[in-house]
Amino acid sequence: MAYLLILPICLYAVLAAIVLLPKPRTVTSVVLALYILSTVIATTGYLALGTTGERRMAEIGVVLMVLASGWAYMALLPLTILGLYFQPWLQQHQRALFTAALLGVFPAEIAFIWLSRLPDRPWVYQIDAHAWSSWLIALAADSPFWGIVMVLGSQVMIGVALGWTLHKKRLTLRDQALPLLLVSTFSMIIAFIAPLGGREWMILIAGTNFIPPVVMLSVLIMRAARAMPFEALIRSLQNTPGEHLAILDAHRHVLWHNLDTAPWVNVPVLNTFTLPHIIVLLNDSALCGVVRQLLDTGMTAREVEIEDQGEEYVLNISLEPFKHAQVVQANQLIRFQDVTTARVRRNLLDRSRELVALSAISADIAASLDMEQVIQRALQHVPEMTGARGAAVYLRDERSPDDFILTGQWMDAAHPLALPSQFACAPIGPENPVRRAAETRRTVVITTLA
């Protein structure tokens, strides 16, 4: 019956090829392919154990099973989890992590293989003319304590990886992290409960132990697939052709975005198997703080100035609920609108209006010798230049230099302000901004005219 293990071996090999097909390959895709390859090697070890009549081949099968299983549980599956949810971090520290895995896992496996070759306990024993088994498979029945130790020990690094993803809020405990940990633990238990199936089925059952975690990873990847059938809907959400969008789910994972074409953010190369968190997608740029503030405080929009490679950009970032949840299970929509050109155009128009107003004032001064008429005409141009709602000119009284007389004023009819016709330059008080400006000869900003 062990020959049926050829089916999962072929399945794993096809999955590894599918993972490696997309270009460019990321470190996550390589790690995932290595994990699937380790399942191929371990299952091949079970196949050799259950189909050979030679002790030497059976022992080689056990060595393959132990080495590949150790790498799968203690290194490759944890690194796969980290890569799925922390692709930039894994990319940055891949050399150190692989070196640590090599120095930690490989010596531990060699020591385990060496210490497990006990004189009174054969490493493999024959169960029929063309099948062997190992005491490792029967460990749970012969020594339950050590069986439990091996099961729990194999899940330590997986638990650490899942704990970190939970701490960083990349996974949810009930829907993702806990099922993945239980499936990984169950896959290890399968190998130990295989003797319950009898000699005929024992090796076949033990050899299928990697099917649950591989299927679980496939389900996670399929759920996170970003093949969006609603491309037309996405395009309709853009207010302008150059607007960039990011659609988030309830956990702030990005379901869809077009930020990779934006010149003001360097979107990292991410794996295509899981949805990236919005902060990971923004690659710790200056936009992260603004987006985090919008998400955490309930603000709906902010305008921010950023600089990238010597270029200055002005972005209007807005947050709004996603209104098409019946099409896709999204929660929020973030709009990134580059308003740099609009800001520059607005500044140029403001400068142009100021120049026109100054030219008009100069023409009025040249056309009249009546000071009050010149002042009144000049005041009419103040709103064009400053956007102020009112302006007034006070001149010193020639007969009393300590007094000021109102010479001209212009006020917005919607926001009138009663100004004194004259005042004395008395000690300055906060209640009279006009007197303060006259005394200090500094600009005083009045925040309200009401």
Secondary structure, DSSP 8 states (H G I E B T S, - for coil): -GGGGHHHHHHHHHHHHHHH-SSS--HHHHHHHHHHHHHHHHHHHHHHHHH-S-HHHHHHHHHHHHHHHHHIIIIIHHHHHHHHH-HHHHHHTHHHHHHHHHHHHHHHHHHHHHHT--TTS-SEEEEETTEEEETTTTHHHH-HHHHHHHHHHHTHHHHHHHHHHHHTTSS-IIIIIHHHHHHHHHHHHHHHHGGGGHHHHHHHHHHTTTHHHHHHHHHHHHHT----TTHHHHHHH-SSTT-EEEEE-TTSBEEEE-GGG-TT-------SSS--BHHHHTTT-THHHHHHHHHHH---EEEEEEEETTEEEEEEEEEEE-S-TTTS---EEEEEEE-HHHHHHHHHHHHHHHHHHHHHHHHHHHH---HHHHHHHHHHTHHHHH--SEEEEEEE-SS-TTEEEEEEEEE-TTS-----SEEE--S--TT-HHHHHHHH-S----S---
